[in-house]
Amino acid sequence: MKGFIADFNKAFESRIRLGIMSILVVNDAVDFASLKVQLQVTDGNMASHLSALEKLGYVEVSKQFIGRKPNTSYAATDAGRLAFATHLDALEKLIGRRET
């Protein structure tokens, strides 16, 4: 069991980061406001978690204007998708080994 835990990614220990990546890996890109609403967090909380994932290279940011309004969207990078898949595999292995 120790081997499975070693494959857990500390970046995804937070429920918010886990939620962000869960949303991003199944979508091409998602804007800041949509992520915030889906995860029910404040602007500051969302921004800090997205910043941490961006620093790790797990998400990329895209800024544009829609009309006159700025719009920031996020997408999972290939590295982020791989890291998240590895984390999920470790969780699944751990769950599959539990006694029922």
Phi, psi and omega in degrees: 000330181301324180297323179293318181295326179297334180274355176293141180258119182303331180298336184255013178290329178286135179297331180289314179294323176298317178294316179302309182294324178300320179288316185290327182288343179255003178230151177294314179199151180222136181281161184305312183298319180295317177300315182300316180293315182297323183264354177054057178232167179282165177303311183297318180296314180298315182298320182291322179289320177295321178298317179298317179292326177293318179299327178282350181083018182270336176228153175239147183253144177227123180248136179208172174250135172247107191068238178255003183262135175289145179224127178246127178235160184230148177220148176285136175277170176300319178296321179293319178297318179294314180298318181292318178297320178297318178298314179296321177299318179297318177297316180296321177296319178296314180296320180294338181267353183292152178277137178249000000 
